[in-house]
Amino acid sequence: MANRVGEHFGNYCLVALLGRGGYAEVYLGQHVRLPLQAAIKVLHAHLSDTEAEHFQQEAQTIAKLTSTNARPIAEICVRLDGLPLAIELAAARIKLLPPPALLTRLEHRLQMLTGGAQNLPARQQTLRNTITWSYDLLSDREQRLFRRLSIFVGGCTLQAIEAIYAAFGEEVEPVLDAVALLIDKSLLHQME
């Protein structure tokens, strides 16, 4: 699907692509007259029956937003780094746990974020399966970097990664390329 930044949807102009999924893209929309922003989901032209059913379930969940649960839901999305699959798996838990209770349980997110749709590939049914699948696609060098990054909680600097390599007596220069590859493969998120 082509990038639709600059297009207008009702009173909103799409100003930035926020993410892509299997059947839609999500954009940041800026109201054309008011100081309001909104996330706008733009569906692909043709949806399969499964995609249409999934979208209907998602829309029903969104329709249940209230002023009481909107903040915990937003915090859940932030805690999950905006990852579409993680958010989808969390949304499936809303049937069992109200948003504030789910938010408190996300400290153990790999155990909580399970139970994806059974008609999806196994790699999309749990967050752990997704990470394992992605890890298995990495080269040996990328896997070694990924394992070493596991010592950091909440992020790290490039200098800290280089220090780990130096501590193991390895060259620091190839680290830049490996970090860039993990970013390209969505296993690392660069923050400014």
C-alpha positions in Angstrom: 0.0 0.0 0.0 1.4 3.4 -0.9 2.2 6.0 1.7 -0.8 8.3 2.0 0.8 11.1 4.0 -0.8 14.4 2.9 -4.2 12.9 2.0 -7.4 14.1 3.7 -9.9 11.9 5.5 -12.9 14.0 6.5 -11.6 16.9 8.6 -8.1 15.3 9.1 -5.0 15.4 7.1 -2.6 12.4 7.3 0.7 13.8 8.6 2.8 10.7 9.5 2.7 6.9 9.0 2.6 5.3 12.5 2.6 1.7 11.5 1.6 -1.0 9.0 -0.3 -4.2 9.6 -1.7 -7.1 7.7 -4.8 -5.3 6.5 -4.3 -1.6 7.3 -2.0 1.2 7.9 -2.3 3.6 10.9 -1.5 7.3 10.4 -1.3 10.3 12.6 -4.1 12.7 11.5 -4.1 16.4 12.2 -7.5 18.2 12.2 -7.5 20.8 9.5 -9.1 23.5 11.7 -8.7 22.5 15.3 -5.6 21.6 17.4 -6.6 18.0 17.5 -4.7 14.8 16.5 -6.1 11.3 16.0 -4.8 7.9 15.0 -6.5 7.0 11.7 -6.6 3.4 10.4 -6.7 3.2 6.6 -7.9 -0.3 5.5 -6.5 -2.0 2.4 -8.9 -2.0 -0.6 -9.8 -5.7 -0.4 -10.1 -7.6 2.9 -10.4 -11.3 3.3 -13.2 -12.7 5.4 -10.8 -13.3 8.2 -9.4 -9.7 8.0 -12.9 -8.3 7.9 -13.9 -10.3 11.0 -10.7 -9.2 12.8 -11.4 -5.5 12.0 -15.0 -5.9 13.2 -13.7 -7.3 16.6 -11.2 -4.5 16.8 -13.8 -1.8 16.1 -16.1 -3.3 18.8 -13.3 -3.1 21.3 -12.5 0.5 20.4 -16.2 1.3 20.7 -16.0 0.3 24.4 -13.5 3.1 25.2 -14.6 5.3 28.0 -13.0 8.2 29.9 -12.3 5.7 32.7 -10.4 3.2 30.7 -8.9 5.3 27.9 -5.8 6.3 30.0 -4.9 2.7 31.0 -5.4 1.5 27.4 -3.1 4.3 26.2 -0.5 3.3 28.9 -0.8 -0.4 27.7 0.0 0.7 24.2 3.0 2.7 25.4 4.2 -0.1 27.6 4.0 -2.5 24.6 6.1 0.0 22.5 3.3 0.3 20.1 3.9 -3.2 18.7 0.7 -4.1 16.7 0.9 -7.9 17.6 1.5 -7.2 21.3 -1.4 -4.7 21.4 -3.6 -7.2 19.6 -2.8 -9.9 22.1 -3.4 -7.5 25.0 -6.8 -6.5 23.5 -7.8 -10.2 23.5 -7.2 -10.2 27.3 -9.6 -7.3 27.8 -12.4 -9.9 27.8 -11.0 -11.3 31.0 -9.2 -8.4 32.6 -10.3 -4.7 32.7 -7.6 -2.4 31.3 -6.2 -1.2 34.7 -5.8 -4.9 35.8 -4.1 -5.8 32.5 -1.7 -2.9 32.8 -0.5 -4.1 36.2 0.1 -7.6 34.9 2.2 -6.5 31.9 5.4 -6.7 33.9 5.3 -10.4 32.8 4.2 -9.6 29.2 5.6 -12.8 27.6 3.3 -14.9 29.9 0.3 -12.5 29.4 0.5 -12.0 25.7 -0.7 -15.3 24.5 -3.8 -16.7 22.9 -3.7 -15.2 19.5 -6.2 -16.3 16.9 -5.8 -20.0 16.1 -6.2 -19.4 12.4 -2.9 -17.4 12.4 0.6 -19.0 12.0 2.1 -20.1 15.3 4.6 -17.2 15.2 1.6 -14.7 15.5 -0.2 -16.5 18.4 2.1 -15.4 21.2 4.7 -12.6 21.7 7.2 -15.3 22.7 6.7 -17.2 19.5 7.2 -14.0 17.5 10.4 -13.2 19.2 11.7 -16.8 18.8 10.7 -16.8 15.1 12.5 -13.5 14.5 15.5 -14.6 16.5 15.8 -17.8 14.4 16.0 -15.7 11.2 19.1 -13.8 12.5 22.6 -14.6 11.5 25.0 -16.0 14.2 26.5 -12.5 14.6 23.1 -10.9 15.0 22.0 -13.5 17.5 25.1 -13.0 19.6 24.4 -9.2 19.7 20.7 -9.8 20.5 21.7 -12.1 23.4 24.2 -9.5 24.8 21.5 -6.8 24.6 19.4 -8.8 27.0 21.3 -7.5 29.9 19.8 -4.0 29.4 16.4 -3.1 30.8 14.6 -0.1 29.2 17.2 0.6 26.5 20.8 1.4 26.2 23.2 3.6 24.2 25.4 2.6 21.3 28.4 3.4 23.6 27.1 0.8 26.1 26.8 -1.8 23.4 30.3 -1.1 22.2 31.6 -1.3 25.8 30.2 -4.9 26.0 32.0 -5.9 22.9 35.2 -4.3 24.1 34.9 -6.2 27.4 34.7 -9.5 25.4 37.8 -8.4 23.5 35.9 -8.1 20.2 36.1 -5.4 17.6 33.7 -2.6 18.1 33.4 -1.4 14.5 31.1 -4.3 13.2 28.7 -3.5 16.1 27.3 -0.5 14.2 26.3 -2.7 11.2 24.8 -5.4 13.5 22.8 -2.8 15.5 21.5 -1.3 12.2 20.4 -4.8 11.0 18.5 -5.4 14.2 16.8 -2.0 13.8 15.9 -2.9 10.2 14.5 -6.2 11.4 12.3 -4.4 14.1 14.1 -6.2 16.9 15.6 -2.9 18.2 13.9 0.4 18.3 16.0 3.5 18.0 15.0 6.4 20.3 16.3 9.9 19.9 
